[in-house]
Amino acid sequence: MKYSLTMVMACGALLLACTGGKDVGGTATDTENMMTASVTGLVKRSDGTRADSAVVRMSRVYSQNESIGVPEFVEVRTDTAGAFAFDSAIADTFQIAVIDENVEEISYLPRVAAASTKGLEKIKLEKAARFASVLYYDRESEPAVEVGSHFLVYMPGMPFVQNVFAKDSFSMLIPAGSWWFGFCPGDPQMVAKLQDSGVADSLIYRVWNMGSMEVDAGDTLDVGPFYWSTEFDVDTLIKEKNGDGKNRSRISGQVSCDSGRVCSGVEVMAITDIYGFEFVGDSSVFKAQTVTDSEGRWWLPVPAEVPYDSFRVEFRAEGGDSVMMGLSRYVMASEVADLEDTLDVGTVELTASSGLVSTIALVIGPSDSTQPLMVNSVVVGAKGTAHFVRTVTYNSLKINEMPSGEQELLLYSGDTKVISTLQAAETPIEEYVVSTFVNLPKGDDLEWQGMTYTPPTLPKSAK
C-alpha cells in the first residue's frame, strides 16, 4: 500500500530546541548527566541472523508536553555479533530505537527501566514502515534570517531523526502506526538567530499529524511535499486550504534508467500545448522546469492552464553517447481541476532517443493527385511532446532526440493565420490535424516517407 497526499504542516510550539539530537553522530559517552550503570544488549534480525552495523539510539522518556520536540539521544552501532553497549544509562527510564537500514527492519522500545534491562538481551527486529517525501524551504522575498538548506525531519519525542536538504527527497524508517512528524532547521546557530530576531517558536518548529491515516509494516507513507517557512501563520494555512493562498497542488513522479536504476538530474518539462500550436519559429524547444533529485523523484506545480483535455510530462537526460528520453502518461485536466494535494503520475523509464526522417507530399482534391509544383507550409511533430518542426511540403525533414516507442504523429498547416482562423471558428481539431501512429526505434531513426498533406478548407465566414 502506498499513500499519496499533500499536507502543509500545522504549527505547534516546541518546548525543546530542534537541535536536541545533536549527538546523532556521537557515542554513548557524549551526553552529560548519565547514570553510571552500563547498558548492553543483543540484536537479531527477523530471520534470526545477527544484526551487525545497526544503529541503536537511547533517549530519555519525555512528558506529553515535551514529546513534540526532538529528543536528545546518544547513538552506538552493533558489532559483528549484533551486540551493543552504552557506557551508562541516560535516565532511570529511557527509550531504545534500533534501525537496520540494510534489511529495512527496526525495533522501538518506548520504556526501558535502567534497573531491569533484561529485555535488551534479545531484541528482535521487525519489518519497518517508511516515511518518504520532499521538504521545500519557502523563502520570503527578503527573509530576516537565511537558514540555509539543512533541515531535520523527526518523530517528536522519539529517537527517529533524518537529516534532509531543501528540494531533495528524504526517506526514513519508522515503526508501523499513526504518528506525528516534525520539521525544523538543522543548524542550531540558525535556530538561535531566528529566535533572537523575534520569530515565534511556532513558526520555527513545524509539526504534522498523520491523523486517521496509518502506515503498515512494509508500506511507505508517501506524502507531501512539505513546506517550511517562517511567513506562514494559522490563518494563512487555512486560506491555502480554501484556495485563497499559494497554490500547493503538485504533480510528481519518479524516473528510472536501465535495470530500474533511479536517475538523478533528469530534466523535466510539463507539456500542456500537446498539439504544438503555440511554438514560435521553425521548431519547438524542450525547456526544463525542474530536475529529478537523488532518488529520481520530481515535483512540479500543477500547470496554471491545461488548454486541451490533458497534458504530459517529458524527460530528458544525457546518457553517454546518446540522449535518454521518456514520457509520462496523459494526465487528464479533470484529475487536477480541484487538486489540493499531490498527484503521482507514476514511474517513467528512460530509453535512448529516436528520430524521424521524412518527406511530406502534398495531395489536392478527391482524386489524390499529387501537385509537384505547389508547396505548403506544414507542421509535423509528436503529440504531447516538445518536438514539432515547421517545414514545407516536398522538403526533407528530420526531427532529432524524440522519445522512442509508439508516438502519435500530427500534421497540420504551418500558417498560423490559418490555424487561428480555424480555432476562432471552433472547428473540431480532427478536421484540420492529421493523426497517425508510428513506432520510433530506440537509439535509431525512423525513415518514413508515407506522409501526405491536404490543406484544410477555411470556413466561409473567413474567406
C-alpha positions in Angstrom: 0.0 0.0 0.0 1.3 3.5 -0.8 -0.4 6.7 0.4 -0.1 9.9 -1.6 -1.3 13.1 -0.1 -0.1 16.7 0.1 0.0 18.2 3.5 1.2 21.5 4.8 2.5 21.3 8.4 0.3 22.6 11.2 2.0 25.0 13.6 3.0 23.9 17.1 5.3 25.5 19.6 8.1 23.1 20.5 9.4 23.1 24.0 12.8 21.6 23.0 15.2 23.0 20.5 15.3 21.3 17.2 19.0 20.6 17.8 18.3 18.4 20.7 19.5 15.4 18.7 22.9 17.0 18.3 24.6 13.7 19.3 23.3 11.9 16.2 26.8 11.0 15.2 28.2 10.6 18.7 28.8 7.8 21.1 27.3 6.7 24.4 29.8 8.9 26.3 28.8 12.2 24.6 25.9 13.1 26.8 26.3 14.5 30.3 24.4 13.6 33.5 24.1 9.9 32.6 23.6 7.3 35.3 26.7 5.2 36.0 25.2 1.8 35.1 26.2 0.5 31.6 23.5 -0.7 29.2 24.2 -3.6 26.9 22.1 -5.7 24.5 22.0 -8.0 21.6 20.0 -7.5 18.3 18.9 -10.1 15.8 17.0 -9.7 12.6 13.6 -11.2 11.9 15.3 -14.2 10.2 17.4 -14.9 13.3 20.7 -13.7 11.9 22.9 -11.2 13.9 22.1 -7.5 13.1 25.6 -6.1 12.5 26.1 -2.3 12.0 22.6 -1.5 13.1 22.1 1.9 14.7 21.0 1.9 18.4 19.7 5.1 19.9 19.0 5.8 23.6 16.8 8.7 24.7 15.1 9.6 27.9 11.3 9.3 28.0 9.6 12.7 27.6 6.4 14.0 29.1 3.4 14.7 26.9 4.2 18.4 26.7 7.8 17.8 25.8 7.1 15.0 23.3 6.6 17.3 20.4 10.3 18.2 20.4 13.4 16.5 19.1 14.7 14.3 22.0 18.3 14.4 23.0 19.8 11.0 22.4 23.0 9.0 22.1 23.9 6.6 19.5 26.1 3.5 19.0 26.3 0.7 16.4 26.1 -3.0 16.9 29.2 -5.1 16.3 29.6 -8.1 14.0 27.8 -10.2 16.7 24.9 -7.8 16.9 25.9 -6.6 20.3 25.9 -3.0 21.5 26.9 -1.2 24.7 26.3 2.2 26.2 28.7 3.4 28.9 25.8 4.4 31.1 22.0 4.9 31.1 20.7 8.3 30.1 18.0 8.3 32.8 16.2 6.0 35.2 13.7 5.2 32.4 14.7 5.5 28.7 13.6 4.5 25.2 15.6 2.5 22.7 15.3 2.6 18.9 17.2 0.1 16.7 17.4 0.9 13.0 18.9 -1.6 10.5 18.9 0.1 7.0 20.5 -2.9 5.4 17.3 -5.1 5.8 14.8 -2.2 6.5 14.0 -3.5 9.9 13.6 -1.7 13.2 12.7 -2.2 16.9 11.2 0.5 19.2 11.1 0.1 22.9 9.3 3.1 24.4 10.0 2.4 28.1 13.0 0.6 29.5 13.9 0.7 33.2 17.6 1.2 33.9 17.2 -1.2 36.9 16.0 -4.0 34.7 17.4 -4.2 31.1 17.0 -8.0 30.5 14.7 -7.2 27.6 17.6 -5.7 25.7 19.4 -9.1 25.7 17.1 -10.5 22.9 15.9 -7.6 20.7 14.4 -9.0 17.6 13.8 -6.6 14.7 10.6 -6.4 12.7 9.8 -5.1 9.2 9.7 -1.3 9.3 7.4 1.1 7.6 8.9 4.1 5.7 8.2 7.8 5.6 9.1 9.4 2.3 8.6 12.9 1.0 10.4 16.1 0.0 10.9 19.3 2.0 10.9 22.8 0.4 12.2 25.9 2.0 9.8 28.7 1.0 11.8 31.9 1.5 10.2 35.3 1.9 11.3 37.9 -0.6 13.7 39.3 2.0 14.0 36.9 4.9 15.3 38.3 8.2 17.4 35.2 8.5 18.6 32.9 5.7 18.5 29.5 7.4 20.3 27.6 4.6 19.3 24.2 3.1 19.9 21.8 6.0 16.8 20.7 7.9 15.8 17.9 10.3 12.8 15.6 9.9 11.9 13.8 13.1 9.3 12.0 15.1 8.6 14.3 18.1 9.7 12.8 21.4 11.1 9.6 19.7 14.7 8.9 18.6 13.9 8.8 14.9 15.6 11.7 13.1 16.7 12.2 9.5 19.0 14.9 8.0 17.5 16.4 4.9 18.2 19.1 2.4 15.7 21.5 0.9 14.4 20.5 -2.5 15.7 16.9 -2.1 13.6 13.9 -1.2 14.1 12.1 2.0 13.2 8.6 3.3 13.3 7.3 6.9 12.4 4.0 8.5 9.6 4.3 11.1 7.5 2.0 13.2 4.1 1.0 11.8 1.2 3.0 13.1 0.0 6.6 13.1 2.5 9.3 14.2 3.4 13.0 14.4 6.3 14.3 12.4 8.4 17.5 12.9 10.4 19.7 10.6 12.9 22.4 11.6 16.3 23.9 10.6 19.2 21.6 11.2 21.7 24.3 12.1 21.5 25.4 15.8 23.0 28.8 15.0 20.2 29.5 12.5 17.6 28.4 15.1 19.2 30.8 17.6 19.3 33.7 15.1 15.6 33.1 14.3 14.7 33.2 18.0 16.9 36.3 18.5 15.2 38.1 15.7 11.8 37.6 17.4 10.4 34.7 15.2 8.0 32.7 17.3 8.8 29.1 18.1 5.5 28.1 16.4 7.0 29.4 13.1 10.4 27.8 13.6 9.3 24.3 14.6 6.6 22.8 12.4 4.7 19.5 13.1 2.3 17.4 11.1 0.0 14.7 12.4 -1.0 11.7 10.2 -4.4 11.9 11.8 -6.7 9.0 10.9 -4.1 7.5 8.5 -2.0 4.5 9.5 1.0 3.0 7.8 1.6 -0.7 8.0 4.9 -2.6 8.3 6.5 -2.9 4.8 4.4 0.0 3.4 5.5 3.5 2.5 3.8 6.7 3.7 4.4 8.9 0.7 3.1 12.4 1.5 4.0 15.9 0.6 5.6 18.0 -0.5 6.1 19.8 2.8 6.9 23.5 3.1 9.0 25.2 5.8 8.7 28.9 6.1 8.5 31.5 8.9 6.0 33.6 6.9 3.1 31.1 7.5 0.7 31.5 10.3 -2.5 29.6 11.1 -4.7 32.0 9.2 -2.5 31.6 6.1 -2.7 27.8 6.3 -6.5 28.0 6.4 -6.6 30.3 3.4 -4.4 27.9 1.5 -6.8 25.1 2.2 -9.6 27.3 0.9 -7.7 28.1 -2.2 -7.1 31.7 -1.3 -3.4 31.5 -0.7 -0.5 30.0 -2.6 -1.2 27.1 -5.0 0.2 24.0 -3.3 -1.2 21.4 -5.7 1.6 19.4 -7.3 2.2 16.6 -9.8 5.1 14.3 -9.1 6.7 11.0 -10.2 9.9 9.1 -10.4 12.3 8.4 -13.3 14.3 5.2 -13.7 17.0 4.2 -16.2 18.3 0.8 -17.2 17.6 -2.1 -14.9 15.3 0.0 -12.7 18.2 2.3 -11.6 16.9 5.6 -10.4 18.0 8.7 -12.4 19.1 11.9 -10.8 19.5 15.2 -12.6 17.0 14.3 -15.3 15.4 17.4 -16.9 11.6 17.6 -16.5 9.1 19.6 -18.6 5.3 19.7 -18.4 3.8 19.7 -21.9 0.4 21.5 -21.9 0.4 22.5 -25.6 0.1 18.9 -26.7 -0.6 19.9 -30.3 2.4 22.2 -30.6 0.2 25.2 -31.8 2.0 27.8 -29.7 5.6 27.4 -30.6 7.4 30.3 -32.3 10.0 29.8 -35.0 10.7 26.7 -37.0 10.8 24.3 -34.2 9.7 23.9 -30.6 12.2 23.6 -27.7 12.5 21.4 -24.7 12.6 23.8 -21.7 13.4 22.1 -18.3 11.2 23.2 -15.5 12.9 21.1 -12.8 15.2 18.1 -12.5 14.9 14.8 -10.6 16.6 14.5 -7.2 19.0 11.9 -5.9 16.2 9.3 -5.8 14.9 10.0 -9.3 11.9 11.9 -7.9 10.5 15.2 -9.2 7.7 17.7 -8.3 6.1 20.4 -10.3 3.2 22.8 -9.6 0.0 21.8 -11.4 0.0 23.8 -14.7 -1.9 27.1 -14.4 -3.7 26.2 -17.6 -4.5 23.0 -19.4 -5.8 24.3 -22.8 -6.9 20.9 -24.0 -8.3 17.8 -22.3 -4.9 16.6 -21.0 -1.2 17.2 -20.7 2.0 15.1 -20.4 5.4 15.3 -18.8 8.6 14.8 -20.8 12.0 13.8 -19.5 15.5 14.3 -21.0 19.0 13.3 -19.8 22.4 13.0 -21.3 23.3 9.3 -21.4 26.9 9.0 -22.6 26.9 8.9 -26.4 23.1 9.3 -26.6 20.3 11.3 -25.2 17.8 9.4 -23.0 14.2 10.4 -23.2 10.8 9.5 -21.6 7.2 10.5 -21.4 4.6 10.2 -18.7 1.0 9.1 -19.3 -1.5 11.7 -20.3 -2.8 13.5 -17.2 -6.4 14.5 -17.7 -7.4 18.1 -16.9 -10.2 16.7 -14.7 -7.6 15.0 -12.5 -6.0 18.3 -11.4 -9.0 20.7 -11.7 -9.7 20.7 -7.9 -6.5 19.1 -6.7 -5.5 20.0 -3.2 -2.5 17.6 -2.7 0.0 15.8 -4.9 -0.9 13.7 -7.9 1.6 10.9 -8.5 1.8 10.3 -12.3 3.9 7.1 -11.9 7.4 6.0 -12.8 8.8 6.5 -16.3 11.8 4.5 -17.6 14.1 6.5 -19.9 15.3 4.9 -23.2 17.7 6.0 -25.9 16.1 8.7 -28.0 14.9 8.3 -31.6 14.5 10.4 -34.6 12.2 10.9 -37.6 13.3 11.3 -41.2 10.5 12.1 -43.7 9.2 14.0 -46.7 5.7 15.2 -46.8 3.8 15.0 -50.1 1.0 17.5 -51.0 -2.3 15.9 -52.0 -5.1 18.1 -53.5 -8.7 17.2 -54.3 -10.6 13.9 -54.1 -8.6 12.3 -56.8 -5.5 12.4 -54.5 -3.3 13.6 -57.4 0.0 15.0 -56.3 0.7 18.5 -57.5 4.5 18.8 -57.7 4.6 22.5 -58.4 2.7 23.5 -55.3 4.2 23.8 -51.8 2.6 24.5 -48.4 3.9 25.3 -45.0 3.3 22.4 -42.6 3.9 21.5 -39.0 4.8 18.0 -38.0 5.5 16.6 -34.5 4.7 14.0 -31.9 1.6 14.8 -29.8 2.3 15.6 -26.2 6.0 16.3 -26.7 8.3 19.3 -27.2 9.2 18.0 -30.7 7.4 19.9 -33.5 9.0 21.5 -36.6 7.7 23.8 -39.3 8.7 22.9 -42.9 7.3 22.9 -46.4 5.9 20.1 -48.5 8.4 18.1 -50.6 11.3 19.3 -48.4 13.0 16.5 -46.4 12.8 16.9 -42.7 14.5 15.4 -39.6 13.4 15.6 -36.0 16.2 14.6 -33.6 16.1 13.4 -29.9 12.5 12.3 -29.8 11.1 9.8 -27.2 11.1 6.3 -28.7 8.2 3.9 -28.8 4.7 4.4 -30.1 4.1 8.0 -30.8 1.1 9.8 -32.4 2.4 12.0 -35.2 0.5 15.1 -36.0 0.4 17.1 -39.3 -1.3 20.4 -39.9 -0.9 23.8 -41.6 2.2 25.8 -40.7 0.3 29.0 -41.4 -0.5 30.5 -38.0 -3.3 32.6 -39.6 -5.0 29.5 -40.9 -4.8 27.8 -37.6 -6.1 30.8 -35.6 -9.0 31.2 -38.1 -10.0 27.6 -37.7 -9.8 27.8 -33.9 -11.8 31.0 -33.8 -14.5 29.3 -35.8 -14.4 26.4 -33.2 -13.6 23.9 -35.9 -13.0 20.4 -34.4 -9.3 19.7 -34.2 -9.6 16.4 -36.1 -10.8 18.3 -39.1 -7.5 20.2 -39.6 -5.0 18.0 -37.8 -4.0 14.7 -39.4 -3.0 12.0 -36.9 -1.1 8.8 -37.5 0.7 6.3 -35.2 4.3 5.3 -35.7 6.8 3.2 -33.6 10.1 5.1 -33.2 13.0 2.8 -32.7 15.3 3.1 -29.6 18.5 4.8 -30.5 17.8 5.0 -34.2 15.9 7.0 -36.8 12.6 6.0 -38.5 12.7 6.8 -42.2 9.1 7.1 -43.2 8.1 8.7 -46.5 4.3 7.9 -46.3 3.2 11.3 -45.0 0.8 13.3 -47.2 -0.9 16.7 -46.5 -4.1 18.2 -47.8 -4.7 21.9 -47.0 -7.8 22.5 -44.8 -10.9 24.2 -46.1 -11.4 27.5 -44.3 -14.9 28.5 -43.0 -16.9 30.6 -45.4 -17.0 33.4 -42.9 -13.3 33.7 -43.0 -13.0 33.9 -46.8 
